[in-house]
Amino acid sequence: LRSALEELPVEFREAIVLREMEGLSYKEIADIAGVPVGTVMSRLARGRKRLQIYLTKTVENYL
Amino acid sequence: MTCKETKNLLNAYVDGELDSAGSLAVENHVQACASCLAEVENLHALASEIENGALRFKAPPRLKTNVQAAIRTANPRASGSFFQWRWASVLASAVLIVALTWAATARWTKSSEETRLVNDIVSSHVRSMMANHITDVSSSDSHTVKPWFGGKLDYSPPAEDLTEQGYRLIGGRLDYVENRPVAALVYQRSQHFINLFVWPSDRTTIKQQDQLTLQGYNLIHWTKSGMTYWLISELNPAELNECARLLRE
């Protein structure tokens, strides 16, 4: 999971870390990143999607 | 709500960022759509994976000391105690400002009340001589003047005759000062009239004599035995003082 996070583009990683680990709201993330809330929402969605895909692949490889 | 619309909102839904109407719409759809439900479960699984993934690590304590040491070297003035002292002084100034404002307001209110009272007394004195109505009861006998106030006031003012000392009691009058009816005792010295206003004081302490001059009138004020006294006349201060001294005895 850590390597999956590290592989993410920095803006996706930023959004996910602030949301999942720091528990910030979309508005707070938007203020920190200096982007609209809508962008935060799409970055989170795409970042999570990539993480899921990466994790699924890893599990498949492992099996 | 269509599946596509819902999918766009699933992240916000899982993060609790939708308003209640949106949240309810997504929830209704998810209950009925296996694909969306699976995605919600995936998101929850990912969140708990991140939460349990031990992704956090604690910075070693050395880092903190190193950073602080670097700051101190770069800027010796920015030490912790300096900031603490600065905040303490800011706080102290704020407290001082509040205290001074409060004191000034209290003082100003008090002094404006006193000014109003003094103006009241001067006006009453002037009116009493203007309207040819200086006494309601005319007598130099304190046994006539004192009982006259009975039933008109809820206290009994002193009515000493000081004829022998040169201040003749000529009568009493009901007056109105500081929003209450008060006793006015009238004395005469040669051609000068002296009004003595008396009413119960809310101060229990004995107040030393105050003396002031307003619009050419001399005023003397004191409190004694729970009564407040205001003596006013155009008589010169020395003789009025003498009168006050006699009345206080």
Interface residues (C-beta under 8 A of the other chain):
Chain A: L1 R2 L5 I16 R19 E20 M21 S25 Y26 M41 L44 A45 R48 L51 Q52 L55
Chain B: N8 L10 N11 A12 D15 E17 N42 L43 L46 A47 E49 I50 E51 G53 L55 R56
